[in-house]
Amino acid sequence: MIFACPVCHEALLLRDARHFACVNGHHFDRAKEGYVNLLLANQKKSSDPGDSKTMIQARRLFLNGGYYQPLIAAISQLLPDFSNDGAILDVGCGEGYYIGQVECSQRYGIDISKIAIRYAAKGYRNVEFAVGSAMNLPILDNSVDIMLSIFAPLDIAEAVRVIKKDGLLVKVRPNSNHLFELKQLLYDTPQTHDISALLSDMSDRLRGIHSEAVTYTLQIANIEHIQALLQMTPYYWHATSVQQNQVSKLEELQVTADFRIDIYRLA
């Protein structure tokens, strides 16, 4: 177990099936769905932080359609075999789709959204999930073999703190043409993603060891899946209601999936 007490940062131990505790007597209950809430009140910027329920449900529907399976396959091929005792942590795991597909004996997911973690815990029973902030990870120092950060905010200092020496950070971000056709439908002057600063946020302790693009065309002929893709992106919510309605009526959509995978090793 790699969870740390969010109050005193000592190791959290599972005392029984429903209760976590540290040596200083701080207690945290496991919810009936199986997750534990390690987000302190003073770490919240709102009463219900994270993505909205609509975005979470839309993303869940779309991802479960298998449209990003080539990305999962590419990530899995790049990961070393930690089938015995390695720990993989997905920071900003959302509904747990990506960590749920990775093969590893110890899988953990953290997200600031309680709604997302509730879905994750229900869907992937063999993964340990916790509500927590990426800016204050409730994770022990030097405890993570591989950290995943897939389309999610990440505090680099926290990543360096929790990743083991020689451990890996796998960062997945939109590449320049990701969902560009969708932008063309929603914006008058669509722009490609600016990827010039992708490496500028890395610590000098994280050395880039691999980078690759995963690019393919998505053919979506299910109107519910098209609407889910629209609602899970920030572009849709920044568009006007007229633009939203026009795109929501589409019965088929061809769009580019364009991802960038960067892998870093902790020195």
Residue pairs with C-beta under 8 A, 6 or more apart in sequence:
1 11
1 12
1 13
1 14
1 128
2 87
2 89
2 106
2 108
2 139
2 140
2 143
2 144
2 162
3 11
3 12
3 20
3 36
3 38
3 108
3 128
3 130
3 138
3 139
3 140
4 10
4 11
4 12
4 22
4 137
4 138
4 139
4 140
5 11
5 12
5 22
5 24
5 26
5 28
5 38
5 138
6 38
6 39
6 40
6 43
6 132
6 136
6 138
7 22
7 24
7 26
7 40
8 22
8 24
8 26
10 22
10 23
10 24
11 22
11 23
11 140
12 20
12 21
12 22
12 28
12 36
12 38
12 138
13 20
13 21
13 22
14 20
14 30
15 21
17 30
18 29
18 30
19 27
19 28
19 29
19 30
20 27
20 28
20 29
20 30
20 36
21 27
21 28
28 36
28 37
28 38
29 36
29 37
30 36
31 37
31 118
31 121
33 118
33 121
33 122
34 121
34 122
34 125
34 129
35 117
35 118
35 120
35 121
35 129
35 130
35 131
36 129
36 130
36 131
37 114
37 130
37 131
38 130
38 131
38 132
38 138
39 49
39 112
39 114
39 131
39 132
39 133
39 138
40 136
43 133
43 135
43 136
48 113
48 114
48 115
49 112
49 113
50 111
50 112
50 113
50 114
50 115
50 116
51 59
51 94
51 113
51 115
51 116
53 115
54 231
55 231
55 232
56 94
56 95
56 113
56 115
56 116
56 119
57 228
58 227
58 228
58 229
58 230
58 231
58 232
59 94
59 95
59 97
59 228
59 232
60 95
60 97
60 119
61 224
61 225
61 228
62 225
62 228
62 229
62 232
63 95
63 97
64 97
65 222
65 225
65 228
67 218
67 220
67 225
67 229
67 257
68 97
68 257
70 214
70 216
70 257
71 172
71 214
71 257
71 259
72 98
72 101
74 212
74 214
74 259
74 261
75 98
75 102
75 148
75 170
75 172
75 261
76 101
76 102
76 103
78 170
78 210
78 212
78 261
78 263
79 88
79 102
79 146
79 168
79 170
80 86
80 146
80 168
82 88
82 104
82 105
82 106
82 145
82 146
83 103
83 104
83 105
84 105
85 105
85 106
86 104
86 105
86 106
86 145
86 146
87 104
87 106
87 107
87 108
87 143
87 144
87 145
87 146
88 99
88 102
88 104
88 106
88 107
88 108
88 144
88 145
88 146
88 147
88 148
89 108
89 109
89 110
89 139
89 144
89 146
89 147
89 148
89 162
90 96
90 98
90 99
90 102
90 107
90 108
90 109
90 110
90 147
90 148
90 149
90 150
91 110
91 134
91 137
91 147
91 148
91 149
91 152
91 154
91 159
92 110
92 111
92 112
92 134
92 149
92 150
92 151
92 152
92 153
92 154
93 99
93 109
93 110
93 111
93 116
93 117
93 120
93 129
93 148
93 152
94 111
94 113
94 116
94 120
94 152
95 116
95 119
95 120
95 123
96 109
96 116
96 117
96 119
96 120
96 121
96 123
96 124
96 127
96 129
98 148
98 150
99 107
99 108
99 109
99 124
99 127
99 148
100 107
100 120
100 123
100 124
100 127
102 148
104 146
106 128
107 124
107 126
107 127
107 128
108 127
108 128
108 129
108 130
108 139
109 117
109 120
109 124
109 127
109 128
109 129
109 130
110 129
110 130
110 131
110 132
110 134
110 137
110 138
110 139
111 117
111 120
111 129
111 131
111 132
112 131
112 132
112 133
112 134
113 131
114 131
117 129
117 130
117 131
120 127
120 129
121 127
121 129
130 138
132 138
132 139
134 152
134 153
134 154
134 155
134 158
135 153
135 155
135 158
136 158
137 155
137 158
137 161
137 162
139 162
140 162
141 161
141 162
142 161
142 162
142 163
142 164
142 165
143 162
143 164
144 162
144 163
144 164
144 167
145 163
145 164
145 167
145 168
146 167
146 168
146 169
146 170
147 159
147 162
147 163
147 167
147 168
147 169
147 170
148 170
148 172
149 159
149 169
149 170
149 171
149 172
150 170
150 172
151 172
151 173
151 174
154 171
156 201
156 202
156 203
156 206
157 203
159 169
159 203
159 206
160 203
160 205
160 206
160 266
163 169
163 266
164 266
165 266
165 267
166 265
166 266
167 265
167 266
168 263
168 264
168 265
168 266
169 206
169 263
169 264
169 265
169 266
170 261
170 262
170 263
171 261
171 262
171 263
171 264
172 259
172 260
172 261
172 262
173 195
173 198
173 259
173 260
173 262
174 193
174 258
174 259
174 260
175 193
175 195
175 213
175 215
175 258
175 259
175 260
176 192
176 193
176 194
176 195
176 258
177 192
177 193
177 215
177 256
177 258
178 193
178 256
178 257
178 258
178 259
179 229
179 233
179 235
179 255
179 256
179 257
179 258
180 190
180 192
180 255
180 256
180 258
181 253
181 254
181 255
181 256
182 229
182 230
182 233
182 235
182 247
182 253
182 255
183 190
183 191
183 235
184 190
185 243
185 246
185 247
186 235
186 236
186 238
186 239
186 243
186 244
186 247
187 235
187 239
195 260
198 260
198 262
199 208
199 262
202 208
202 264
205 266
205 267
206 264
206 265
206 266
206 267
207 264
207 265
207 266
207 267
208 262
208 263
208 264
209 263
209 264
209 265
210 261
210 262
210 263
211 260
211 261
211 262
211 263
212 260
212 261
213 258
213 259
213 260
213 261
214 257
214 258
214 259
214 260
214 261
215 256
215 257
215 258
215 259
216 256
216 257
217 254
217 255
217 256
217 257
218 253
218 254
218 255
218 256
218 257
219 252
219 254
220 226
220 229
220 252
220 253
220 254
220 255
221 251
221 252
223 250
223 251
226 247
226 248
226 250
226 251
226 252
226 253
227 248
229 253
229 255
230 236
230 244
230 247
230 248
236 244
236 247
239 247
